[in-house]
Amino acid sequence: MRPDPAAMARAVRDFLTAAGLDLQDVNLVDTPTRVADVWANGFLDGYGRTPEEVLGKTYPAPADSSGELVVVTDLRFHSMCPHHLLPFTGRAHVAYVPGSRVVGFGRIGALVDSFAHRLILQEDLARQVARSLARVLGSPATACILEAEQACLRLRADHQRDAVTHAEAYEGRLRRDGPLRRELWARLGARPGTGR
C-alpha cells in the first residue's frame, strides 16, 4: 500500500489543531502538506522497495574471492523510531563475503536506506540489512553494524545528549566470534566485542 499524502496532511492538520495551535499562523499554514510530503517521500519510501530491486544487477564474484571480506564503512543514514516517531541518524558499516555474486558498492548504501526509510528499530535495521545481503547474494557471511544518535534518548527523559547507540547483526560464518569477525573489527578500528 502506498502512502496517501492528502490523508496524511489532514491527519497532521488534526494533530496540530488538537495541540491547540493556530493553523492560520504564517509558519503553520503549509505545514500539514510539507510534513506529509517529507514523510511519504523521505521517511517512509523504503516500504515500496524490495532488497532485490534496491540491489539491482549483481555480478559474478571474482575468481578465488571466496572467504575474503568486502567492507563498506561510514554509510550515513537516517531513520525513524517506531515508538515515538522521533529520528535517529548515524553510520552503517556493512560487510559480506562473496558467494557466487557481488554487487556495486553504491547499492549497499541504497540497501541500508531502503530499510532505514521505514519505522524500524535500530536493531531490526541491522538485522534486515545483514539478512538481505546473505539471501540476495548467497553470501556465506554478512554483517551490519550501526552507530546512531537516537533523538528519543537524547531529547527525552534524562536527556542523554552524548549517548550513542550500537547495534550489530551477523549472518552465516560471521555469527561465530572467530578469525573472520576479528578481521572485520580490525578493519573497523575496534577490538572484537567493543561494538556494543
N, C-alpha and C positions, 0 to 999 in steps of 0.2 A: 504494500500500500504506500502510495506517495503522499508526502505532506500536503496539506490543504492550507496554503498561506492566508487565504481570506478568513477561514475559520480560526486560524492561529492568531491573526490580527484582532479578531473580535474577542478572543479569549484574553489577549493581552490588555485590550481596552477595558474589559470587565475587571481584570485584576487591578489595574491602576485605579479604576473607579472605586473598587472595594477598599483599596488602600487609602481612600479619601483624597486623592489627588485631582486637581483641576485639569481636565484634558484640553481646556482652551488655552492653557499656558503655552506660550510660543515655543518652548522647548519640548513640549509633550504632544503637540498636535499630530506629528507624523511618527511618533514613537511606536505605536502598535504595528504599523506597516514595516518600519525598519527592523523591529525585533523579529517579526515573523520571517522577513527575508533572510536575516543572518542565521536564524535557527534552521530554516528549511534548506538553505544553500551552503551553510558553513559549519553547523554543529551536528546536523542530523543527516547529511547527504551520504554518509557511509552505509546506511541501510540499503541503499539501492544498488550496491556493488558487491559482487561475489569475489572471493580471492582469485578465482580463475580469470575473471575479467580484469582485475587490477594487475595481476602479474603479467598477463598478456603472453606474448610469444616467449617460449623457452628455447634453449639451445642445447645441443649435445654437450655433455661435460667434457673438458679437455682430457685427453688420454692420460692415464696414470694419475688422475687427481683424486682418486678415492682415498678418504681419510684425511684430506687436507682441509683446513678451515678457511671459509670465506667469511670475513667480518666487516661489517659496516657500522661505524660508530657515529655518535653525536647527531642523530637524526632528530631534528626538532619536531615536536608535536604539540597539539592542544586537544583537550577533550573536556567532557562534562560529567561530573559525578552524578549518578542516578539518584542519590539520596537527598541532595539539597539543590540540584541544578546549578551548582557552582563550578567554575572552571578549574582544571588542573593542567599545567603545562610542564614540559620537560624535554629530556633527551632519551632516545631509544638507541640501544646497542643490539644489533641483530647479527647472528652467526648461523652458518649452516655448513655441513659437509656435503658436497655434491654427491648425488646418487648417479642417475643416468643423465640428469638435466641440470642446467644452470639458468639463471635469469639475470637481466640487466640490473645494475646497482640501483638505478633510479626507481625501478619497480619495487624495491624493498621498502623504500620510504613511502611509496604510494600504498603499499600493503598496510603499513603502520597507520597511515592516515585513514584508510578505509574502515578500520575498526575504531580508531580514536574518534572519528566523527559519528559517534553514537553515544547513547547514555550507557556508560560502561565503567566498571571499577578498574582501577589500575592493574590489579592482579589478573582480572579477566582479559584485559587488553594484552598483557604479556603472553598469557596462555593462548589466546586466539592467534596471535602472530606466529608463535612457535609451532602450533599445531598445523596451521595452514601451510607454512613452508614445508613441513615434513610431508604433508599429504600431497600437495600440488607438485612438488619437485621430486617426490620419492626419496627425500633426504634421510639418511640413517641417523642424523644428529642435527638438532636445531636448538637455538636459544634466543630468547628475547629478554633483555634486562632494561628496566625503565627506572629513571630517576626523575622525580617530579616535585613540583611545588603545588600543594593542594590548597585552594582558597578556603575550603571548608575547615581546614586545620589552622591555617594562618590567620583567618579573619574572625573565626568564631571562638567561643568558649575561652580557653586560656590564652588565646592569641599567640600561638607558637609561630612567631613571624619568621624564624630562621629554619623551621623544620623542613627537611627533605625526605620524601618517602621513596622507598626502593621496592621493586617487585621483580622477581625472576621467574622465568618459566623455561623448562628444558624438556626436550623430547629425544627419544632414542638413546644413543650412546652417551649423550651429554647429561642424561639423568644421573648417571653414576659419577661420583666425585673422584674421577681418575685423571690420568695424564691429559686427556683431551680437554677436560674442564679447566685444569690448571693452565694449559696453554692459552685457553680463551681469556682467563683472568689476567694472565701475564700481558696479553695484548691490550687489555683494558687498563693496565697500570695498577692493578689491585691484586691482593693476595686472595686465594680461594676462600670463600665464606665471608668476605667483608662486604658483599653487596647487599646484605640485609640487616 
